Amino acid sequence: MPSDEDFMSLMEPTQLYNILNESFQYPCLSDPNFLLLLDARNTNEYNESHVLTAKSVKKDTHGQYMLPYDSEVECKKYVVVYDGTTDSLENKESPALVLAKLLMESGSKNAVQVLCGGYERFSALYPFLRTQKILWLPQELDDIRTYPMEVIPGVLYMGDLEQATAPHVYKDLKIKGTVACVPNKPESELQKSDNPAAFIHLPLSDDPDCALSEHLSTVCAFIDTHTDKKDAVLVYSELGYSRSAAVCTAYLMYKKRANVQVGYDALKQCNRTACPNTGFLDQLEKWYESTIGKVEATTGA
């Protein structure tokens, strides 16, 4: 017989961060079937501050949770619950797990995910994603300012040109280095760091034949100089789907000593919208063979 663990799982804060910031033409949060995010803490704690778009779950006179009337749990792509501090699936009496079990019994089509570390851990990592706002109108959800996707927690982000020119992104994510994958833009418009050394410009078009591979080793070394110090780097292109995805895939390949499939799969785990063009993927494979793969073969690793 399936156990509770078959129907619920822990979600790391970085996963919820990326879900909250996923977007196509509009933030995915504007899709009513995208995310159901429920706060299992008491009402006073919720009113003081909660995760962006989270709904409070109240209890009846018998102390049992009552799901919000518009939960429609069976329709949601993601169902996520949190309390203050729960960080495992062991304590079945914790508020988050009690609520998660109720959601499972109420017909969630996907596994219910419990935020690891709860509100305390998430809000410490992403204080800019907490709010006191309770009611969100559709237009307000359409207008939410999304942040770059988090590829490596705290150190590597992937975004678009609009995000890369927004001062709050640099302040909130503590960006210290940028990789701009955009053509036909003067560097004076792209440079957003106070440190001129913390910037590299790749004037690349999204053409499959564009010479991406010749820049990859230099870019990986540049990113390394920051991530080794735990300084955050933003890689961005105009729409944030192809060129920035190719560069982030290359860095994951470089760090994992892995081929393009492994690197790309790792990126897609963080960012479902990542989509390098086929020419870039071919270049990444050849770059792997001529650099990482060659070193691995030489060392016998």
C-alpha positions in Angstrom: 0.0 0.0 0.0 1.4 3.4 -0.9 2.7 5.5 2.0 2.3 9.2 2.6 5.8 9.8 1.2 4.6 8.5 -2.2 2.2 11.5 -2.3 4.2 14.2 -0.7 7.8 15.4 -1.0 10.1 18.1 0.4 10.7 21.1 -1.8 13.9 23.1 -1.4 13.6 26.9 -1.1 15.3 27.4 -4.5 12.6 25.4 -6.2 9.8 27.6 -4.8 11.8 30.7 -5.7 12.0 29.5 -9.3 8.3 28.5 -9.4 7.3 32.0 -8.1 9.5 33.6 -10.8 8.7 31.4 -13.8 7.3 33.4 -16.7 6.6 33.2 -20.4 4.9 36.3 -21.8 3.4 36.8 -18.4 4.3 35.5 -14.9 3.1 32.0 -14.6 1.5 33.1 -11.3 -1.2 34.7 -13.4 -2.4 31.3 -14.5 -5.0 30.2 -11.9 -4.1 26.6 -12.4 -0.3 27.0 -11.9 0.3 27.2 -8.2 -1.6 26.6 -5.0 0.6 27.9 -2.1 -0.8 27.4 1.4 0.4 28.8 4.7 -0.3 26.5 7.6 0.9 28.9 10.4 -1.6 30.7 12.6 -3.5 33.7 11.3 -1.4 36.3 13.2 1.8 34.9 11.8 0.4 35.0 8.3 -0.9 38.5 8.6 2.5 39.7 9.9 4.2 38.4 6.7 4.0 35.5 4.3 5.4 34.2 1.0 4.2 36.1 -2.1 0.7 34.8 -3.2 0.3 32.3 -0.3 -3.1 31.8 1.2 -3.8 31.3 4.8 -5.5 28.1 5.9 -7.8 28.5 8.9 -9.1 25.9 11.3 -12.6 25.0 12.3 -13.9 24.9 15.9 -12.5 21.4 16.2 -9.0 22.5 15.3 -9.2 20.9 11.8 -7.8 22.7 8.7 -10.4 24.1 6.3 -9.1 24.5 2.7 -9.9 27.8 1.1 -13.1 27.7 -1.0 -11.2 28.4 -4.3 -8.4 25.8 -3.7 -9.4 23.6 -6.7 -6.5 21.4 -5.6 -7.2 18.8 -8.4 -6.4 21.4 -11.1 -3.1 22.8 -9.9 0.2 22.1 -11.4 2.1 22.7 -8.2 0.6 22.3 -4.7 3.0 23.6 -2.0 2.5 24.0 1.8 4.6 25.4 4.5 4.6 26.2 8.2 7.3 27.9 10.3 10.2 25.4 10.3 9.3 21.9 9.2 12.3 20.4 7.4 11.5 16.7 7.1 8.6 14.3 6.5 9.1 12.6 9.8 6.9 14.5 12.2 3.4 13.7 11.0 1.9 16.1 13.5 3.6 19.2 12.2 1.2 21.7 10.7 2.6 21.5 7.2 2.4 17.7 7.1 -1.1 17.6 8.5 -2.2 20.1 5.9 -0.3 18.2 3.1 -2.2 15.0 4.0 -5.5 16.8 3.8 -4.6 18.1 0.4 -3.7 14.6 -0.7 -7.1 13.3 0.5 -8.8 16.2 -1.3 -7.7 15.0 -4.7 -4.4 16.7 -5.6 -3.4 15.2 -8.9 0.3 15.8 -8.2 2.4 15.1 -5.1 2.0 17.8 -2.4 5.3 19.5 -1.8 6.3 20.7 1.7 8.7 23.6 1.8 11.8 22.5 3.6 12.6 24.8 6.5 9.3 26.5 6.2 8.7 30.2 6.2 11.7 31.0 8.4 14.2 29.5 6.0 12.6 30.8 2.8 12.1 34.3 4.1 15.7 34.4 5.3 17.0 33.5 1.9 14.5 35.6 -0.1 13.2 38.4 2.1 12.1 40.3 -1.0 9.5 37.6 -1.7 7.6 38.0 1.5 4.6 40.3 1.8 1.6 41.3 3.8 -0.7 41.4 0.8 -3.6 39.0 1.0 -5.8 39.5 -2.1 -4.4 39.5 -5.6 -6.4 40.7 -8.6 -5.7 39.1 -12.0 -4.1 42.4 -13.3 -1.8 42.5 -10.3 -0.6 39.0 -11.0 0.0 39.9 -14.6 2.2 42.8 -13.4 4.3 41.0 -10.8 8.0 41.7 -11.4 9.7 38.4 -11.8 13.4 37.8 -10.8 16.0 35.8 -12.8 15.8 32.1 -12.4 18.2 30.6 -9.8 20.5 28.0 -11.5 22.9 27.5 -8.6 21.5 28.7 -5.3 22.8 32.1 -4.3 25.5 32.3 -7.0 24.2 31.8 -10.6 21.1 33.3 -12.1 19.7 33.3 -15.6 17.5 36.2 -16.8 16.4 38.5 -19.6 17.3 42.1 -20.6 14.5 43.7 -18.6 15.6 42.0 -15.4 19.2 42.8 -16.1 18.4 46.5 -16.3 16.3 46.6 -13.1 18.3 48.0 -10.1 16.2 46.0 -7.5 17.4 42.7 -9.1 21.1 43.6 -8.4 20.2 44.8 -4.9 18.0 41.9 -3.8 20.1 39.1 -5.4 23.4 40.8 -4.5 24.7 40.4 -8.1 28.4 41.0 -8.4 29.1 39.9 -11.9 27.1 39.9 -15.2 27.4 38.1 -18.5 25.5 40.0 -21.2 24.7 37.8 -24.2 23.2 40.6 -26.4 24.2 42.1 -29.7 24.0 45.7 -30.9 23.9 47.3 -27.4 26.5 49.8 -26.2 28.2 48.6 -23.0 27.2 51.8 -21.2 23.6 50.5 -21.4 24.5 47.0 -20.2 27.0 47.7 -17.4 25.0 47.7 -14.2 27.8 46.9 -11.7 29.9 49.4 -9.9 32.9 47.3 -10.6 33.9 47.4 -14.3 35.8 44.1 -13.9 32.6 42.3 -12.9 31.2 42.4 -16.5 31.7 40.5 -19.7 29.9 41.2 -22.9 29.2 38.6 -25.6 27.8 40.4 -28.6 25.9 37.3 -29.8 22.8 37.0 -32.0 20.4 34.0 -31.6 21.7 32.6 -34.8 22.6 28.8 -34.7 25.8 29.6 -36.6 26.8 32.4 -34.2 30.3 31.6 -32.8 29.2 30.8 -29.2 31.8 28.1 -28.5 34.8 30.3 -28.8 33.7 32.3 -25.8 32.7 29.5 -23.4 36.0 28.7 -21.7 36.6 32.4 -21.0 33.0 32.9 -19.7 33.3 29.8 -17.4 36.5 31.1 -16.0 34.9 34.6 -15.4 31.9 33.0 -13.6 34.3 30.9 -11.5 36.1 33.9 -10.2 32.8 35.1 -8.7 31.2 31.8 -7.6 34.4 30.7 -5.9 33.9 33.7 -3.6 30.1 33.0 -3.3 29.5 36.2 -5.3 26.3 36.0 -7.4 26.5 36.2 -11.3 23.7 37.0 -13.6 23.8 35.6 -17.2 21.2 37.2 -19.4 20.1 37.6 -23.0 17.3 39.6 -24.5 14.4 37.2 -23.9 16.3 34.9 -21.4 15.6 31.6 -23.2 18.4 30.7 -25.6 21.7 32.4 -25.4 21.7 32.8 -21.7 20.5 29.1 -21.4 23.4 28.0 -23.6 26.0 29.8 -21.4 24.4 28.5 -18.2 24.4 25.0 -19.6 28.1 25.3 -20.5 28.9 26.4 -17.0 27.0 23.4 -15.5 28.9 21.1 -17.9 32.2 22.7 -16.8 31.4 22.3 -13.1 30.0 18.8 -13.3 32.6 17.7 -15.9 29.7 16.4 -17.9 28.4 16.4 -21.4 25.7 18.6 -22.9 22.8 16.3 -22.0 23.7 16.3 -18.3 24.2 20.0 -18.2 21.0 20.8 -20.1 18.9 18.5 -18.0 20.3 20.1 -14.9 19.4 23.5 -16.2 15.9 22.4 -17.1 15.4 21.3 -13.6 15.9 24.9 -12.5 14.2 26.6 -15.5 11.6 25.0 -17.7 11.7 27.8 -20.1 15.4 27.4 -21.0 15.6 26.5 -24.7 19.0 27.0 -26.5 18.7 26.7 -30.3 19.9 23.5 -31.8 23.0 25.2 -33.2 24.1 26.2 -29.8 23.5 22.7 -28.4 25.7 21.3 -31.2 28.4 23.8 -30.4 28.2 22.8 -26.7 28.7 19.2 -27.6 31.8 20.0 -29.7 33.1 22.3 -27.0 32.8 19.4 -24.5 34.7 17.0 -26.7 37.5 19.5 -27.3 37.9 20.6 -23.7 36.2 18.8 -20.8 36.0 15.4 -22.5 39.6 15.6 -23.8 40.8 16.3 -20.2 38.7 13.5 -18.8 40.1 11.1 -21.4 43.7 12.2 -20.7 43.4 11.8 -16.9 41.4 8.6 -17.2 38.6 10.0 -15.0 
